[in-house]
Amino acid sequence: MKRVINGVWEDLVTTEICSYIKLRKVKDVYYRRPICIDEDTGELINELDMDSAPIYLGNISFLFSFSVEEKYDKSGKHIDSKFIGVEPVDVANAFLIETALNGEAQDPDTTKQMSDALRHYFQFLADKGLEWDKMPEIRRERPTFRFKRFMEQSANINVRNEADRTDDPLAISTVKAYMRHVTNFYKQMIKWRIPFENEPFNYEEVNVSIEASASDMSANQNMKITTTDLRIKAKTQKEEVANHLRSMSEGEWAAFDEVLRVDGFSLRKDKHKNQLVPMKLSIEVQYQMMLMRYSGLRIEEAASVRKPQIFKPTEEQLRKGYVEVRLSPSNFNKTKGDKSRTIEVPSRLMLNLYHYIKSKRYRTRESKYLEKHPAHVLAQVPLFINKSGCKVSASSLTTRFNEICLAIEQKLEQPFSHKTHNMRATYAVFRLRERAESLMEAGLPPAEAWSRSLDHVRCCLGHESHETTNTYLKQAQEDLVPAHEEMEDILEYADSLAGSKFNLGEEFEPSEELAE
């Protein structure tokens, strides 16, 4: 007798076995290296080295393949699902572990993006019935190049027919990053000597013009960079002033500062109630935002500041207004391109950070962190630790920033479209104005004052070229005189510049949460 499934006779039902690639985050991963060869007998063994301390890898989002039996009626309408089983995507997970062991993905956001890229890739393989290690002779039929075309179409790159365009495309920067992670996956497979009938990609050379630095008397140099033919060749869309280089205006910063430090509450979307609910901003979030705004730190850099980098400023340093801090991978800081640089921190802000690390609140969080990371040296202890004893991530700070923006939009009743990186631009623009004004008050001609200020801010931001910093200079000087005036007139007019509304001599008052 035939069964009836959701009102449909079984002989009219089509059954498919589908695979869904999902990520499952595993917290505080520790790794023990396997012992591959018995030193006494030379035989292969499958045991773990229990004599050595386990290696802490942090949080990793591993890939799992869920098999589901899907049933459709004659018209193609889905009528039933049946879970069959789940298994890890071993080769992808082995790559994620290897990358963590090599220290190539210490930042949580980078690690998550790598997992996302592999999830997209292995889901694409499952949807198309492809295997990751099967490379046909025809280049365009290899899974790597098919995925590249899929990624390009997902970002509307090289899409000629309007009907083929994606309504909600991925960002070009995202698809480029995904392809880079997939390429690195195959590079690791090649290192592991996985046999491929045909290569997953080919190497190619690209000529790049490198601009000489201001201190270098040589002309621009051309360099040949080795890359692969999986690289997506598309320019990221930019506005006249790229959004991530756009500074907040004085009014916008005042609104942000009021929500951050005066109100102390942001707004979060409650999906269940479909409404905005107020959320108290922690002192840790306030301090991280202040470092981004007044020291020009990227969000990953602000999240990676370590406790030993905080100190009590001297009276002389308090009088000068700023202290210097060295950001470097050797200090366990996450910097762009692993480059070291010296930043400036307002002395009063540094003093309050010093009081913070002496507070009971911080000591409690530090103790929890050390319990979870017993192998870490004191130099690795983060400045910003959440109440669970884990290092505060850049992604959580992004979330808090967006929630502050929601509160500003409700207060001003207008859009507030800034992103976290705009805090870095705001530091650059306001600091340029402030420093130029100070130098001119000391008697320097306007042109020299602006030139020195530009070079100072460029070094603090870690820019090798003046090009990006010049974008901030233009914003620092905009609206001073009509655009057709000569540059010298603009510089002369700079005497009337107003500085930041935030007085660096003001005390950044700690919240009551710091009380002993």
Buried (B, 14 or more C-beta within 10 A) or exposed (E): EEEEBEEBEEEEBEEEEEBEBBBEEEEEBEBBEEBEEEEEEEEEEEEEEEEEEBBBBBBBBBBBBBBBEBBBBEEEEEBBEEEEEBEEBEBBBBBBBBBBEEEEBBBBBBBBBBBBBBBBBBBBBBEEEBEBBEBBEEBEEBBBBBBBEBBBBBBBBEBEEEEEEEEEBBEBEBBBBBBBBBBBBBBBBEEEEEEEEEBBBEEEEEEEEEEEEEEEEEEEEEEEEEBBBBBBEBEEEEEEBBBBBBBBEBEBBEBBBBBBBEBBBBBBEEEEEEEBEEBEBBBBBBBBBBBBBBBBBBBBBBBBBBBBBBBEBEEEBBEEBBBEBEBBBEBBBBBEEEEEBEBBBBBBBBBBBEBBBEBEBBEEBBEBBBEBBEEBEEEBBBBBBBEEBBBBBBBBBBBBBBBBBBBBBEBEEEEBEBBBBBBBBBBBBBBBBBBBBBBBEEEBEBBEBBBBBBEBBBBBBBBBEBEBBEBBBEBBBEEBBEEEEEEEBBBBBBEEBEBBEBEBEEEBEBBEEBEE
